[in-house]
């Protein structure tokens, strides 16, 4: 109860650009160009160990750290803010009603798995509101759920239920699926990336936190008065366009009419070191217009393809 799997939220071209951006961010983290607690890559000393993480918006402890901070959000630690590309992804999730306006994400954690990396069984900390969601890229992997889980071997777990996570999909967790059942990702057979978007509890927001302006105004923007028969648009595509997002179910003719602003611009901005939501001069390093994400099925000419599975 409380789980929703949304397939094909991101097209193959979009996935390629998102993956390129994440790999660029990982490279910056390895070079020390991100804030200290933003990037972490533990030493991989056995199967199931070594997953790299990139945190944006808040510093989150999975366990008590060396300074004695308990598991949860560390309010007096700073990490980098959401990069513009990830903020644009969060915007889509809310505008397409994958996440409700009450849970506009203000933080995320990126997991970069190499072969045999995993996430052990856990329940996400209640410093984050429900629902939250995770998007999957590069390779399909199962996620396991169960109130009681057993470690079978390093990186292998026994659980009551297994759900495949296709590339380009988004899994939403709420209710029992987020609070009663634990979940885990067993050792993966191929390189994989996941991006988990969450909203922080207002009482747990880090000191000095500055929300992304694009997302801060989103909750109010998507709450519309109830439609009447006279005001209702003729179809879902028209409704989605009215919310400021390219229509997810647009016709081929409508797709052709929508200007394309490919997401490779985001990866290029990250390569140039622009990880902030805004450039130092106050401008945005690239456009965050609704054209950032063309309608699914559109095929921008640029962008790398992810590796074959």
Secondary structure, 3 states (H helix, E strand, C coil): CCEEEECCCCCHHHHHHHHHHHHHHHHHHHCCCCCCCCEEECCCCCCCCCCEEEEECCEEECCCCCCCCCCEEECCCCCCCCCHHHHHHHHHHHHCCCCCHHHCCCEEEEEEECCCCCEEEECCCCCECCCEEEEEECCCEEEEEECCCEEEECCEEECCEEEEECCCCEEEECHHHHHCCEEEECCCCCCEEEEEEECECHHHCCCCCCCCHHHHCHHHHHCCCCCCCCCCCCCHHHHHHHCCCCCCCCCHHHHHHCCCCCCHHHHHHHHCCCCCCCCCCCCCCCCCCHHHCCCCCCCCCCCCCCCCC
